[in-house]
């Protein structure tokens, strides 16, 4: 890294932030429209990404959305599986697994997620930026439009872009809301907006936030708000694959000359051209590197950095600089790959990617967490039952000499079908007496709460405290066995 600093001719190595001017004001970045192999791949991936995003809320399984995160009713549907607050510990394990995965992924592949799959980057670079190129033109025309005084052309373009941006933000906000309340509910709200003023206000609030981000805040979301850029400072090492500039090949930089001399200059024989005496100790005099200092990589960067200054917090690995540099290298008839995916050790020592002890340790922890998560999902029951004796109450002695205890039963149905059931005592002869109208059906994706007395003869009790087993049956088939404590009088032998 010191070598990179020494080779920075202008002494501007990370001494400023591209998005802040010398006066401390916001410096808007107008990147040149990228083109090239990687940009085309990102475009195709983004099309698939957006198709999934905009079609997923319409896909249903058993009449329910394939994916819905209803934080209001605390009901989550993930690929057809219903999760309730009772399953929160599974989400906890899943979040820890995700964090470890992010750590492992960053250690090996750097910030590639940000450039290829982050929703902020996808919408900014592949939706709103393309709309901006269509309305305002490329980078030079955008700067010219910003600096020109207000006239009919500027007003027309600004109003058009404002309407299109706000409309896109409104559509995106609607689809994000659909992932929370479901598309059917959302469409019902939109048909009668006057009856759902609160939802409409919230929707316009989210629309305004999205509009603000993509109209004005832009790359600041990645640089200032997102913590991932700061995390990579402690997660990356010299073996992490990042978008890197090959300083060994590119330095020292210099403008392209008509006739370049890449032959070796020997300090011993002073011969120009290739040294004929191979036995002599030669010390090559540095010649100009392949970087022609054209700043093409800087002009296309959406965060305005110079990738030649090394890995930086602002770099989101979007690969725009790779395409721009490869295009220049091709035009000057030099090998491509001056900027490419590589690790620091690959650049400095020409070493291939090494599986370090840290990667092995993270991988082992990740496999353990994944195994635990899979076990929890597989062993997860479709019907949760919680049987408890009513707190604060002891037993009651009935007129016929029997003893009764009051119980509360809470049932949660996580399936897409109703579950009818009956209760039976498994280890005692007794009787159930339900309080009120007992609904012996757990509705699909719903809760049921029952209160009932269990009445036992004294002969059934062996001590003042008896473990009672109650079976739950659906169509004659046992689906669950529950245990609870039955309290009675002290038994004297």
N, C-alpha and C positions, 0 to 999 in steps of 0.2 A: 504494500500500500504506500510505503514511503517513496517507492520508485515512481508511482503514479503522481504523487504530489510534486516530486522533483521535476517531472516532465511536463507539468502544467505550466506552459509558457507565460500565461497571463496572470498567474497567481490567484486564480478565482476558484480554487478547490473548495467547494462547499462553504464559501464564505457568505452566502446569501440564499434566500429562498426565492425561487423563480416566480412565485405567485404574489410576492410583495415587492413593491417598487422601492427605490432609494428614499423616497419621501415617506415610506411607511404605509402607503395606500395599496389597495387591491390592484394587482397587475393581472389583467385577464389574459389567459392563454388562448391563442388561436392556432391550434396545431394544423399543419398541412395535412390534407386528406391522404391517409396511407393507401398503399397499394402493394400487392405482392402475394407470394404463396401463403405465408402465415396469416395475412389479413383475410385472404379468401377462405382459409380453413376456419378462422374465427367467425367469419360471416355465416358460413354454413352451420357451424355449431350453434350460433346465436339464433338462427332461424328455427332450428330444432328446439332449442331452449324456450323460445317464445311461444312456439306451437304447444309445447307441453304446458306452459304457464297459463295460456289462454283457453285451453281445452279441458284441463284437469277438473275445474269446478263443475263441468257439465257431465262428467263420467260418474255413474252411480253403480253401486253394488247393493243388491237387496233393497233398492229404493232409497239408499242413503249415499251421500257423496263419497267418492273414493278417498278424499283427503279433506278434513275439516278440523280446525283448531278453535273450537267454541270456548273461549276463555270466560265468557259471561256465564254460561250454564255449566262450565267445568266439564265439558264433554269433548273428547278428542277422538276422531276417527282417522286412522292412519292405514291406508291400503286395505280398507274394509274392516279392520279390527277396531273395536270400540274400547276406549280407555276412559275410566272415571277417576275421581280423586283417590280412590283406594289403590289405584295403580301408579300413584305418583312416584313411589320408590323405583319403579321401572324407568320412569323418565329421568330420575336422578342418575341411575346407572348409565342410561343412554347419553346423558349430557357429559358425564365424566369420560365415557368412551369416545365421544366426539372430540372433547378437548385433547385427549391423548392422541387421537388420530390427526388433529390439526398440528400438534407438536411434531409428530413423526413425519407427517407430510411436508411440513415446512423445513425440518432438518434435512430432508432428502431433496425436495423439489423447490424449495424457496416459496416465493409468493405467486406461483403459477395460478392458484385458485382465483386471485384477485383479477388477473388479466383475462381469464377465460370463462369463469363461471360465476363471479360475484354479480348479483342483481344490479348493484350500482353501476358497475362497468358495462354490463350488457345493455342496460337501458340508456346510459349516457352516451356510449360510443357507437352502439349499433342501432339506436332508435333516434334519440334526440339530436345527436351530432350529425347523423345522415340527413335528418330533416333540415338542420341548419345549413349544411352544405347545399341542399336543394334550394333553399330560400335565399340565403345570403351569398352563396358562392364559397370558393376556397379561402384559405387563410388570408391571402393578400386582399381579397375583396371584402372580407369581414373587417379587417383593420381599417381599410379605406371607408367603409360604411360607418364605423364607429367614430372616426375622426371628422367626417363630413358634417356640415351644419344641417339642421332639420330642413328637409324639403319633401316634395311629394313622394319621391322614390324611397327615401329613408322611412317616412311615415308608413307607406304601404307595406314595406318589408317588415318593419317592427310590429305593426298591427297584425299582419298575417302570421308571423312567427308566434306572437303572443297568443292568438286564438288557437293555433295548432298545438302549441306546447301545453296550454291549459286544457284543451280537449283531451290530449294524450294523458295528461296527469289525472284527469277525471276518470278516464277509462281504467287506468292502472289502479287508482284508489278503489274503484268499484270491484275489481277482481280480487284485490287484497281483502276487501270486506267479504266477498263471496267465500273466501277460504275460512272466514270466521263464523259466519251465520248461515252459509249455504246459498247456492245460486237461486234456488226456488224462493227462499225467503227474501233475498235481495230483489228479485224481479217483482215480488208482491209489494215490497216497499216502494219501488220505483213507479208502480202503477198508481199508488195512492200516497204521494209524497206528503200531502197535507196532514195525513193521519200519523205520520212518523217524522215530525219536525226534528226531534232530537237526533235521529239517525241521519237525516239529511244534513244537519249542521255539522255533525261529526264527519260525514263524508266530504263536505266542502272543506273542512279543516284539514283532513288528510290530503285532499287535492291541492290545497294551498301549500302544504309542506313539500309534496312532490314537485310542484311547479317551482317553488323557491329553490329547491336543490338543483334541478336541471336547468333552470333559467339563469341563476346567479351563483349559487354556492359551488356547484360542479365538482371539480377535482379536490376542493377543500374538504369534501366529505371523506375522501381517502387519506388526505394529509393531516387534517386536524381532528376529525371526529373518530374515525375508525382506529381502534387500538391495535389492529393486526400489524400495521406498519411498524409500530414500536416494539411489538412482540418479536418481530423477526430479528431485532438487534440482539436478543439473548438466545434466539433459537437457531439462527444461522451459524454455520461454521465454515471452514475453508473447503469442506467437501460437499457443501450444499450446491445444488444446481440452480443457477440464477441466470438472468440475462446479463451477459458479461462482455466487456470489450477486451480483445486480445492485445494487451499493451506490448507484449513481447514482439508481436508482429507489426503492430501499428505505429510504434514510436521509434524514433522521433517523428513527429508530424511535419508535414510540409506541403506546400502547394504542388499540384501536378506540374511536372516539367515535360517538355517535348522529348528530350532524350535523357533517360535516367540511366545511371551507372550503378548497377547492383553488384559489380565485381568486387572481389576482396582486395583490400589495400594492406600490404604487409609492412610492418614497421622495420623489419630486418633488411629485406632486399629492395624496398622502395619501388618495386615493380607495379605499374598500373596494370590491371587485369589479373587474371588468375595466376597464382604463384606456381612456378614450375618445379621448384625444389620442395617436395612434400616433407622432407626430413627437417626442414627449418621450423623453428618455433614461430608461429604467426600470431599476431595479435590484431584482430580485425578492427579497422577504424569504423566507427558507426556510420552507417549510411541512412538515407531517408527511409522511414517505414512506409507501410502501405496506406496509412491514414492520410488523406489529402486535405484534411482540415476543412471539409466542405460544409459542416454543420447540418447535413441532411438529417442526421439522427436527432439533433436538437429540435429542428423545425417540426418534426412529426410527433414529438413526445407530448402526450396530453397533460403532463404535469410540468413540462418546461425544463426538465433537467438535462444535463449532459452526462450520458451513460459512460463516457470515457473517464469520468472522475470516480468510477467504481460504484459498488452497490450503495444505494441511497434509500432513505426512508420513503421518499416520494415515488420510487419506481414500483409500478404495479405489474411488471412483467407482461405488458400488453404486446410485446414483440414488434411494435411499429418501427422501432429503430433498427431491428434486424432486417426487415424488408427494405427500408430506405437505404441502409448501408450495402446490402447485397445488390441493389439496383445500381448504385454508384460503382461498386467494384466490378460489376459486369460491364458497365459502360467504359471503364478505363482498362478493361482486360486484365483484371487481377482476380485471384481466387476469392470466392465468397466466404462468409463465415468470420469476417473480422469482428463482427458483433454476433454472438450466438448464445445458445444455452450451453453453459459450461460452469464448472466450479472454479474456485480460486486456485486450488492446487492443479487443476487441469491447465489453467492459463500459465501459472508460474513454473510448474515443474513437469508439465505434460504428463500428469498422472491420470489414470482412469478413475472413475468413481469407486471409492472404498467403502465397504460396509464396516463402519466403526462400531466400537463398543456401545456408544450411546444409541445408535440406530438399533442394535440388537436388543438393548435393554428396553427401549420404548416399544419395540415390536413384541417382546415377550409380555409386557404389561398390557398392550393392546389386545393380544390374543386371549389373555386371561379375562379381560373385561368383555370382549366379544363372546367368549364362551359362557360367561355368567349371564350376559344379556339374552343370548339364545336360550339358555336354560330357563330363565324367568318367563320368556315369551311362550316357550313350549309348555311349561308347567302351569301357565296361567289358566285359571278356570273360567268358564263362561258365566257361571253364577256364583256371586259372592254372597255368603250368608254370615250374619253376626248375631249369635244368640246370647243374650245376657239376662240374668235374673234382675228384676227391677230393683235398682239401688234404693236404700233407705227403708226397705220392707223386709220383714222376716216371714215366717210361715203363718198360716191361718188354720185353726182347727175348726172343721166343719161340724154341723150337727150330727152327722152320721159317723163321726170319729175319724174321717179321712183328713189328711193334711194337704194343703194347697200352697203353691208358690206362683207368683206372677212373673211372667217373662216378656221380654221385648225381642222381636225378631225383625232384623232389617235385611232385606234381600235386594241385590242389584243384578239386573239382567244385562249382560254385555253382548247378547246376540241380537240377530235381526228377526227373531220369532218369539211369540209368547210362550211362556213355560207354565203350564198347569201343574199343580203339585198337591200332595197330601202329606201330613205329618203322622208318624207312628213312633210310639215308644219302643226302643230296642231292648232295653235291659230291665224293664219293669212293667207290671200290669197297672195301668192307670187310665185316666180320662183327660181329654182336652176340653176346655171351655173357652171359646173365643169371645173377646169383648167387641161388641158392635157387629157390624156386618163384615165378616172376614172375606176378603178377596183372595181366593186361593189360586190366583193366576198372576204371575209376574209379567207385566207387559214388556214388550220388546224395548230395549234401550231405556229402561225406566227403573224406578225404585218402588219397593213395596214395604210397608211397615205393619206388622201384626203385634197385637197384644193378646196374650192368652194365659189362662190358669192351667197348671198341671196338678191333678188331684191323685194322690196315692194313699193306699191303706198303710197303717202303721207297720203292718207285717212286712211291707216292702222295704222298710228302712232298717239298715244295720247299725247306723250311728246317726248323730245329729247332722252330719254332712255326708251327702251321697252324690256321686257323680252320675248324672243322668245323660243317657245317650238317646238322641232323637234323630230318626232317619227321615229324609225327604225323598219322596217317590214321585216320578213322572210316568204316568201310564203304566204303573206297576213296576217300574225299574228304578232302583235306588240311584239317586244322582249325588247325594251328599249325606254325610253323617256329622251331626253337631253334638257338642258336649256342653253341659252347663251344670252348675251346682244346685242341688236341691237341699234346702234347709228344713230340718224338723226338730222335734223335741229331743232332749237328751235321752238316749236309750241306756237303760240299766240292765245288765245281765243278771 
